[in-house]
Amino acid sequence: MNKILLKNARIINEGQLFHSDLLIKGERIEKIAADISDDQAEIIDLNGKYLIPGMIDDQVHFREPGLTHKANIKTESRAAVAGGITSFMEMPNTKPNATTQDLLQDKYNIAAEHSIANYSFYMGATNDNIEEVLKTDAKNVCGVKVFMGSSTGNMLVDNEQTLTGIFSQCPMLIATHCEDEATIRANMEAYKKKFGEEVPIRMHPSIRSEAACYKSSSMAVELAKKFDTRLHVLHISTAKELELFDSTLPLKDKKITAEACIHHLWFSDADYNRKGTLIKWNPAVKTKEDREGLWEGVNTNKIDVFATDHAPHTLEEKNNNYFDAPSGGPLVQHAVLAIFQKAKEGKITLERAVEKMAHAVADCFGVEERGYIREGYYADLVIIDPNKKIRVDRSNILYKCGWSPFEGVTFDHSIDTTFVNGNIVYHNGSIIEGNTGMRMSFKG
């Protein structure tokens, strides 16, 4: 087996920042110690650069199959590893929607051939596929996705009887998009009466409002408590929703968990005038007060994990009026750097940042042997250079869509090297081809 010896690392792991060496043997971390020697190993001197476990992103949309003019598993997994994300969990609202076991397997087949990062895919719930949902194997599928708000195709699950059936019968983690559709439609009609077809983008957080988010997320939490369901609420966007989540229980004892996304932690409604539809997401980016509330939720453990909700569209699609511009944007290449930037600004410690990007995601989903720097675990590792800045521009963006909401931002850190299963897949600005990622497994 190939061996790689990482010398003089500043490892951030399990609440500590410490100097150490680390030996990789094949796919795994062989040894972590202060001074390791191995004549058979390739030596890489980190010279004090950070070494962290790769981010596990529990929410991406890589658009394959059916929407590959925007993105595909090959391109976006490469952008992900360039950004320090070594594993991803992808959503079912592709074309066709992944709402049968056969369609779900089709996505795994594509990833096995083309993904450079480790992968898992959610099973999608609809108003009429509970039998298919219940066939899902919790050992090799990350969870079941329920859109309790707008989605494509037949994936809006708004039937109370259906929701009761899913929450009461599904033994797996249920991940929910929570926005109340009736509230959103009423808000939209009110703003149409006021502005006609030219509703300003700054109205987006008023249309997809705090009330719409809270009504839906509180319903999901109520159902989960009623049926003792394992619930994970995706992309919390309001400070008010935080009252639904517990900060006192350790993560291992939580049945209800919550996620914050990079865009809700970085942008606010003050940015709509500058960024326009490029920062149109569902749920919407909301107020500065909401953003500060989310950071408080992160630091008090009401928010358990970070994610990207990476959802690329072409610039042609985005450059439309409010109603025609789709929601979503590309984020995987810059998420880790954005969080490290916020750590430098004092919003979060590096130790907690790594917890929310890696450890807590592994614990939340029961990911086997990933998410930590531990002997015997898979060597999914990222070297971060704290002394090399990088400015985001079109020349260094790897997304198929070719743009980023972070264009023009200079980050004070850069991704030096990314390892997936012990293989170097990204180094010094370049993707290193030749290896594919692995299907993640779960404790079930």
N, C-alpha and C positions, 0 to 999 in steps of 0.2 A: 504494500500500500504506500501511496505517496504520503510524505510527511512535510508539514510546514511549521516552522517554529517562529512564533511572533515574539520578539524581544522588546523589552522596555515599553510596554503598553501602560496606559492609564485606563484601567478597566472600570466601567460603570455597570454595576450589577447588584441586584438584591439589596438596594439601599446603601451601597458603599461605593466609594471611589478610591481605588488603590492601585499601586504600581505592581505589575506582575508580568511574567512571561506566560505564554500559552502555546501548547503543542497540539497541532491538528494531525490526526492519523486517519487517512481515508476520509470518510464522511463525518467523523466524530471528533469531539474535543477529547483528547487523550489525557492531558495533564495541565493543571494550572498551578504555578508555583513561582516563587520569587526569582529563582535562577535555574533555568532548565538548560541542559546541554544534550545535543543529539547529533552525532556526526553524520547521520543519514538524512537529516532534514534540511530542506531549503530554508534559509534564515531570512526573515524580513524584520528589519529594525524599525520599530514604530517611532523611536525618538520622542516618546512622550505624547504621541497622538492618542486620542480616545479610542477605546475598543468597546463596542456595545453589542448586545444581541440585536439581530435584525428586527426591524419593525414587522409586526404581523398586522396587516390591514384587514379589518373585518368587514369592510364595505367598499367594494369597487364595482364599476360597470365597465367591462372591457369590450362590450358591444358585439361579441361573436357568439352565435351566428346571427346573420340577418341585418346587422347595422354596421358592416365593416367598412363603409365609406368614412365613418368617424374614427374607428379604432379597431384593433383586434388583439387577441391574446398574445400574439408574438410581439407586436410593437409595444403594447402597454406593460407587459411583464418586463421588458427591457428598460423602459422608462422607470419602472418601479425599482429594479435593482440599482439603477443609477442613482436613485434617491434614497437608498438604504432600506428599502422594503424587500424582505426576503421571502415573505409568504403573503398570499392574499386569499380572500373569500369573496366570490363574485356573485352578483345578484341575478335573479331569474328572468328579469323583464327584457330578454333578448327576443329575436324573432326567428322561430317561434318561441313563445314563453316556455321556460323549463318547468312544466307543470305535470309531466309524466316521468316515470322512471327511465323510459327509453330516451326521452329528450334530455333529461339530466345527464345520462351516460354519454350522450353525444358530445356534450361540453367537456366532460372528463377526457374523452378520446382526443379532442382537439388540443387540450392543454398538455396531455402526455407527449404529444408530438412537437408542440411549439412553445410552451412556456419555459422561460429560463428561471422563473421563481417557483417556489412551492405553491400549491393551489388547493382550493376546495370550492365547491359551488353549492349555493342554497337551493333547496327544493322550493318551488313556488306554490303558494296556496291561492285558490280561486273560490268563488261561491259554490262550486260544484265538483271539487276533486278530492274530497276528504279521504276517499279510499286510496288514492294514489299517494297522498301525503303520508298516510299511516304505513305505507310500505318502505319508507325511507330508513336506511340503516344509519343509526346514530354513531356507529364506529367509524364510518368513512365519509359522512356528510356533515358539514358544520352546523346546519340548522334549517329551519323552515322559515321562509320569509312571507310575512303578511303585510300587504299594502293597505293600511287603514286610511289611505289618502290617495290622491291621484296617481295613476300609473298607466302603462300602455296595455292594450289588448283587454283581456278579461281578468286583469289582476287586481282591480279595486274590490276589496272584500268589505262590503258595507252592510251585509245582511246579518242582523243580530243573531239569528238562529245559527248561521254558519260560523260566526265567531265563537259562539258558545260551544259548538261542536269541536272546533279546532282546539280551543283552550282547554276543554275538558278531556279530550281524547289523546292529544299529541304528547308523547312522552319526551320529545326532544326540546331543545332550545328553540323558542319562537322569537324571531327578530321582527320588530314592527316599525313601519313608517307611520307616524301618527299625525294626521291632520284631518279635521272634520270636514268632509266634502260639502255638506249642506251649508255650513258657515262660510266656506270659501266662495261657493256659488252666489250666496246672498251678497257678500261683500263685492264680488266682481260685478254683479248687476248694478249695485249702487254707484260704483266708480264708472261704469259704462254710461250711466245716466248723466253723470257729471262731466265726463271728458269725451264721450263718444268712443271711437276706435283708437284714439291717441292717448290712452292712459299713460301717464309718466311712469317710468321704471321705479321711481322713488316710492310709488304707491304699493309696490310688491309686498313689503312687510305689513301693510295695512290690510291687503286683500288676504294674504295667507298669514293671518293674524295670530297674536298671542292666544286669543280665545279659541281659535280653530285648533291650535296645537294642544292647548291644555285640555279641551273637551275630549279629544281623541286619546291622548296619552293617559289621562285619568281613567278613561274607560278601559284601556288595556291593562292598567295596573289593577283596577277593580276586578276584572275578569281573572287575572293571574292570581290574585289573593283568594278569590272565591274557589278556584280549582287547583290551587297549589302548583301553578304552571311555572316552568322556567322561562322567564320573559326577559328579553333584552331590547330596550327601547333605543332605536337608532337616532342619530343626529338631533339631540336636544338643542333647541335654538332660543329658548326663553328662560329667564331667571325664575319665573313663576313655576315652571314645571319641576324645578328642583325640590319643591316641597313634597313631591311624590316619592322621593328616593331616600334611602336610609344611609346615614353617614357613620352609624355606630357599629354595625355588623362588619366583621372581616369579610373580604370578598368570598372566601371559601364557604361562608354560611349564607350568602345572599341568593335568593331565588329570583330577585328582580334587580336588573342592572341597567346602567345607562351609558351612553356614548356621547362624546363631543367631537365635532369635526373641525378640521383645520380652518376652514373658511369662516365658521362662526366664531372662532377664537381670534381670528386675525382682522377681519373686516367688520364694519358697522354700516348702518344706514347712511352715515355721512359720506360713504364711498360710492354711492349710486351715481351721484352727479359726475364723478370722474370715470368710473368703470362701466357704468351703464349695464347692459344686459350680460356683459361678461361675468358679472357676479350675481346673476339671477339663478338662484338655487331654490329647491323645495326640500325642506322648509326654508323660508327666506332668511337672509342675513337681516338681523333686527338692530336694536338700538345699542349704543355704547354701554348703557346700563345692563342690558341683557348679556353683552359680551363680558363685562366685568363679573356679572353673576355666574356665568359659566366658568370663568377662571376660579372663582371662589368655590364652586362646586367640584372642580378638579382637585383643588388643594384640600378640601374637606372630605374627599372620597364619596361624595354624592354622585359624581361622575367617575365611572370606573375605567374607561378606556378612551384612547384617541383613535380616530379613523379619518379617511379622506373623503368618502363618497365620491371618488374619482368618477366623473361622468362626462366624457368629452363629447362635444359637438363641433362641427366645422364653423369657421368664422362666418361663412356665408349664411349658415343657419342662425348663428347668434346675432348677426347684424340685421335684425328685423325689429318691428315695433313690439310693444310689450306682449301682445297676445300671440304673435307668431314666433317670437324668439323662444327656443326651448330652454328649460331649466337644467343646470348642471355645468360643470367645468372640470378641466383636467388638473390633478393635484399630486399624483403619486411621486413625481420626480422631486418635489420640493417640500414635502410634508415634514420630514425629519429635520431639514435645515430650518424650516419655519419654527418648529418647536424649540430647537436649540437657540434660535435667535431670541425667542421669548424668554428662555432661561437666562440668557445674557442680560436681558432687560429686567430680570428679577421677578417675572411672573410665576416662575416655577423653578424648583431645583433640578439639576441634571439627573439626580437619582430618581426623583419622582417622574420626570419626563420619560426615562427609560422604563419605569414601572408601567406607565400608562400606554406606552407604545408596544411593549413586548410582554413583560411578565404578566400583567393583568389580563391581556387578551388571551394568552395561553391558559391562564387559570379560568377565565370566564367561559371559554369554549371547551375546556378540557383537552387542549392540544397536547399530543403526546411528544415528549422529548424535544420540545422547541420552546423558544421564548426566554430562555435563561442561558447564561454562560456557566455551564456545569460540566464536570467530567462525565463522559458517556453520552451527553446530549449531541444532537446534530450540530455541526459547526456552521450555523447561520449567523454570520458575524459581519460587523461593519466597522471599518476604520474611518474616523472622522478627524480631519485636520483643523485644529482650532486657529491656525495661523495663516490659512489661505482663504481669501475671500472669493466669492463667485457672484457675478452679476448675471441675472437671468435675462436672456434675449433670444431671439429667434434662431440664432446660430447654434445654441447649445440645448435646445429643447428637443426631446426625443419622441414626444407624443405624435401619433399619426396626424392629429388635427393641427399640429404645428404652432400652437399658441399656449400661453399660460396667463392666468390672472396675476401672477407674480412678475410679469415682464417689467423690467426697470428696477426691480428690487435687488440690492446687493446684500447677500448673506455673509456674515462674518466667519462662518465655517464652510467647509466643503466636504463632500464625500470622497474619500481617497480610494478605498477598496471595499468591495462587497464580496463576501463568501456565501455561497449557497451549498449546503451539504458538503462542506470542505473544499469546494471548487471556487476558484477566483472567477467571478462572472462580470466584474466591473473593476477597472483600475485606471486611475489618472485620466478620466474623461472618455474612456473607450469601453465598449462592451466586449467581453472576451467570450467568443462563441465556442461551442463544442460540448456543452452539457445542458441538460434540461432539469427542471425542478422535479420534486416528488409530490405525489398526492398526500396531503396531510391525513393523519389518523387521529382519532379522538377517543377519550376514555368512555364515551357513551353513557 
